[in-house]
Amino acid sequence: MPAEPFDIHGEGISAVGADAGVLVAFAGPGDARMFRRRAVRMRPDGASEPIEMLVAELDGVRTYLRRDACGRLQVVVTHLDLQP
């Protein structure tokens, strides 16, 4: 997995997720949950690449956060159920 995986503390609307330089929290009431999705992607050269996403969901809208190979944070907000 990544050197600095996402860390989650708390549950429901009180959950807070973080990794180097990023903090994710919920504001206001709602049906909330936060969890990690992990996978291993095979690259064309045959090497494997571990992937981790932080998923923050509030009232059916999901925010997916992951770092790309260069360390940049990617954020996607959607109603879709995405996989790493």
C-alpha positions in Angstrom: 0.0 0.0 0.0 1.1 3.7 -0.3 3.8 4.8 2.1 1.3 7.1 3.9 -2.2 5.5 3.7 -5.3 7.4 4.6 -6.0 7.3 8.3 -9.6 7.4 9.6 -10.8 8.4 13.1 -14.3 8.4 14.3 -17.5 7.2 12.7 -20.5 8.6 10.8 -20.8 12.4 10.8 -17.9 12.6 13.3 -15.4 10.8 11.0 -12.2 12.5 10.0 -9.8 11.1 7.3 -6.3 12.3 6.7 -3.0 11.7 5.0 0.0 13.9 4.4 -1.3 17.4 3.9 -5.0 16.5 3.6 -7.8 16.5 6.1 -11.4 15.4 5.2 -14.3 16.0 7.5 -18.1 16.4 7.3 -19.9 19.6 8.0 -23.6 19.6 9.1 -26.0 16.8 9.7 -26.7 13.9 7.3 -26.2 10.2 6.7 -22.4 10.0 6.6 -19.7 7.3 6.3 -16.0 7.2 5.6 -13.9 4.2 4.5 -10.9 3.1 2.4 -10.9 1.2 -0.8 -7.7 -0.7 -1.7 -6.7 -2.6 -4.8 -3.6 -3.7 -6.7 -3.4 -2.6 -10.3 -1.2 -4.4 -12.8 0.9 -2.1 -15.0 1.8 -2.9 -18.6 5.3 -3.8 -17.6 4.0 -6.6 -15.4 4.7 -4.8 -12.1 1.9 -4.3 -9.6 0.9 -0.9 -8.2 -1.0 -0.7 -4.8 -3.9 1.8 -4.8 -5.8 3.3 -1.9 -8.7 5.6 -2.0 -10.5 7.5 0.8 -14.2 7.5 0.3 -16.3 10.1 2.2 -20.1 9.7 1.6 -22.7 12.2 2.7 -26.4 11.6 1.9 -25.5 9.4 -1.2 -22.9 11.7 -2.7 -19.4 10.2 -2.6 -16.0 12.0 -2.6 -13.1 9.8 -3.7 -9.6 10.9 -2.8 -6.4 9.2 -4.0 -2.8 10.2 -4.8 -1.5 9.6 -8.3 2.0 8.2 -9.1 3.4 11.7 -8.8 1.9 12.3 -5.4 -0.8 14.7 -6.6 -4.2 14.5 -4.9 -7.1 13.5 -7.1 -10.6 14.3 -5.9 -13.8 13.0 -7.6 -17.3 13.9 -6.3 -20.1 11.7 -7.7 -23.2 9.6 -7.0 -21.4 6.6 -8.7 -19.8 3.7 -6.9 -16.2 3.9 -8.2 -13.5 1.3 -7.8 -9.7 2.0 -7.6 
